[in-house]
Amino acid sequence: MNRMKTSNNYSISGGVQFSVDIRYQQHSSWQGSIQRLDTGEKIHFRSQRELLSLIESAVSRHLNEKGEEEILRQWQESKKGDEQGKENAI
């Protein structure tokens, strides 16, 4: 386990602000805590994926409270023929 101490404040468009405290790097991932500066709520995360999920959740909740909708791009569903082409390319 690598000890890592980093703390940064981030602001995302729309007024949601975070303080991210990365404490450790273990199993090729980060562990630490994230705090919403607008509400004071603090949650510990166990991976970068969980950190991103917490940020996405907070931003979505904030936009819902304001009555706004954020449109995000998504991956297109692959077609059966596309999957075979990808397998052959590998």
C-alpha positions in Angstrom: 0.0 0.0 0.0 1.4 3.4 -1.0 0.6 6.3 1.3 -0.4 9.3 -0.7 -1.6 12.6 0.7 -3.2 14.9 -1.8 -6.1 17.3 -1.2 -7.6 19.5 -3.9 -10.8 21.6 -4.3 -12.7 21.3 -7.5 -15.7 23.2 -8.8 -18.0 21.9 -11.5 -20.1 24.2 -13.7 -23.4 24.8 -12.0 -22.3 25.4 -8.5 -21.3 22.0 -7.1 -18.0 22.1 -5.4 -15.9 19.3 -3.9 -12.8 18.8 -1.8 -11.1 15.5 -2.7 -8.6 14.0 -0.2 -6.7 11.1 -1.7 -5.1 9.1 1.2 -3.8 5.9 -0.3 -3.0 4.2 -3.6 -3.6 0.5 -3.5 -4.4 -2.2 -6.1 -3.9 0.4 -8.9 -6.6 2.6 -7.4 -7.2 5.5 -5.1 -8.8 5.5 -1.6 -9.8 8.7 0.2 -12.7 11.0 0.9 -14.7 13.5 -1.0 -16.7 16.4 0.6 -19.4 18.5 -1.0 -18.6 22.0 -0.1 -22.1 23.2 -0.7 -23.7 20.7 1.8 -20.7 19.7 3.9 -21.5 16.0 3.3 -18.4 13.8 3.4 -18.1 10.3 2.0 -15.1 7.9 1.8 -14.4 6.2 -1.5 -12.6 3.0 -2.3 -11.7 3.5 -6.0 -11.5 6.0 -8.8 -14.7 4.5 -10.2 -16.5 5.0 -6.9 -15.2 8.6 -6.8 -16.5 9.4 -10.3 -19.8 7.8 -9.4 -20.1 10.0 -6.3 -19.3 13.1 -8.3 -21.8 12.2 -11.0 -24.5 11.5 -8.4 -24.0 14.8 -6.7 -24.1 16.7 -10.0 -27.2 14.9 -11.1 -28.9 15.6 -7.8 -28.0 19.2 -7.9 -29.3 19.6 -11.5 -32.6 17.8 -10.5 -33.0 20.2 -7.5 -32.6 23.2 -9.9 -35.1 21.6 -12.4 -32.4 21.3 -15.1 -31.5 18.3 -17.2 -28.0 17.4 -18.3 -27.7 15.6 -21.5 -24.6 13.3 -21.6 -23.3 11.4 -24.5 -23.5 7.7 -24.3 -22.0 4.7 -26.1 -24.1 3.5 -29.0 -25.4 0.0 -28.7 -23.3 -2.3 -30.8 -24.8 -4.3 -33.6 -24.2 -8.0 -33.9 -22.1 -7.5 -37.1 -20.0 -4.9 -35.4 -19.0 -7.3 -32.6 -17.7 -9.9 -35.2 -15.7 -7.2 -37.0 -14.0 -6.2 -33.7 -13.2 -9.8 -32.8 -11.5 -10.3 -36.2 -9.5 -7.1 -35.7 -7.9 -8.3 -32.5 
